[in-house]
């Protein structure tokens, strides 16, 4: 294999990496913030519902479940924010 052939293979791989990197950047710029926003909105909705039903004794089990979901969403939001940065 000649030096030119080796250089062409390397160039091809670099171009492939650049293309994949560009697609990833577009994904990070467009899709990830939308997903984070959606999770944040769901988180807000859950908190609002918790406030509305927290006064009813028969809903304690449901409140506990919702609190767990909110905690999970909070972790997911944080993880997505860290990935986006």
WOJOQUI-V572851 format. One record per residue. N is the residue number from 1. RES is the residue in one small letter. PHI is phi as a letter, one per 30 degrees, with the letter a starting at -180 (999 if undefined). PSI is psi in whole degrees, 0 to 359 (999 if undefined). D_FIRST is the distance of its C-alpha to the first C-alpha in Angstrom with 2 decimals. Layout:
n={N & N}
res={RES & RES}
phi={PHI & PHI}
psi={PSI & PSI}
d_first={D_FIRST & D_FIRST}
//
This chain:
n={1 & 2 & 3 & 4 & 5 & 6 & 7 & 8 & 9 & 10 & 11 & 12 & 13 & 14 & 15 & 16 & 17 & 18 & 19 & 20 & 21 & 22 & 23 & 24 & 25 & 26 & 27 & 28 & 29 & 30 & 31 & 32 & 33 & 34 & 35 & 36 & 37 & 38 & 39 & 40 & 41 & 42 & 43 & 44 & 45 & 46 & 47 & 48 & 49 & 50 & 51 & 52 & 53 & 54 & 55 & 56 & 57 & 58 & 59 & 60 & 61 & 62 & 63 & 64 & 65 & 66 & 67 & 68 & 69 & 70 & 71 & 72 & 73 & 74 & 75 & 76 & 77 & 78 & 79 & 80 & 81 & 82 & 83 & 84 & 85}
res={x & x & x & x & x & x & x & x & x & x & x & x & x & x & x & x & x & x & x & x & x & x & x & x & x & x & x & x & x & x & x & x & x & x & x & x & x & x & x & x & x & x & x & x & x & x & x & x & x & x & x & x & x & x & x & x & x & x & x & x & x & x & x & x & x & x & x & x & x & x & x & x & x & x & x & x & x & x & x & x & x & x & x & x & x}
phi={999 & d & d & d & d & d & d & d & d & d & d & d & d & d & d & d & d & d & d & d & d & d & d & d & d & d & e & d & d & c & d & d & e & d & d & d & d & d & d & d & d & d & d & d & d & d & d & d & d & e & d & d & c & d & d & c & d & d & c & e & d & d & d & d & d & d & d & d & d & d & d & d & d & d & d & d & d & d & d & d & d & d & d & d & c}
psi={132 & 167 & 321 & 320 & 319 & 315 & 321 & 320 & 317 & 316 & 318 & 317 & 320 & 317 & 321 & 316 & 318 & 319 & 315 & 321 & 319 & 318 & 321 & 319 & 319 & 317 & 313 & 324 & 326 & 310 & 317 & 312 & 325 & 319 & 319 & 318 & 319 & 315 & 318 & 320 & 318 & 321 & 314 & 320 & 317 & 316 & 318 & 319 & 322 & 316 & 323 & 326 & 357 & 339 & 346 & 121 & 326 & 353 & 10 & 317 & 318 & 322 & 318 & 316 & 314 & 323 & 320 & 320 & 317 & 317 & 316 & 315 & 321 & 317 & 318 & 319 & 314 & 317 & 318 & 322 & 319 & 323 & 326 & 337 & 999}
d_first={0.00 & 3.78 & 6.73 & 8.22 & 6.23 & 6.87 & 10.26 & 11.00 & 10.71 & 12.87 & 15.14 & 15.65 & 16.68 & 18.93 & 20.54 & 21.21 & 22.83 & 24.84 & 26.08 & 27.17 & 28.80 & 30.70 & 32.02 & 33.11 & 34.90 & 36.73 & 37.75 & 39.06 & 40.92 & 42.51 & 42.86 & 43.41 & 46.41 & 48.04 & 47.70 & 49.13 & 51.98 & 52.75 & 52.97 & 55.14 & 57.44 & 57.81 & 58.54 & 61.29 & 62.78 & 62.98 & 64.66 & 67.16 & 67.99 & 68.45 & 70.98 & 72.88 & 73.25 & 73.43 & 77.24 & 77.72 & 78.14 & 76.95 & 73.53 & 72.64 & 70.17 & 68.48 & 68.39 & 66.70 & 64.04 & 63.51 & 63.28 & 60.49 & 58.66 & 59.13 & 57.76 & 54.68 & 54.16 & 54.56 & 51.79 & 49.52 & 50.27 & 49.46 & 46.16 & 45.17 & 46.22 & 44.07 & 41.03 & 41.73 & 41.82}
//
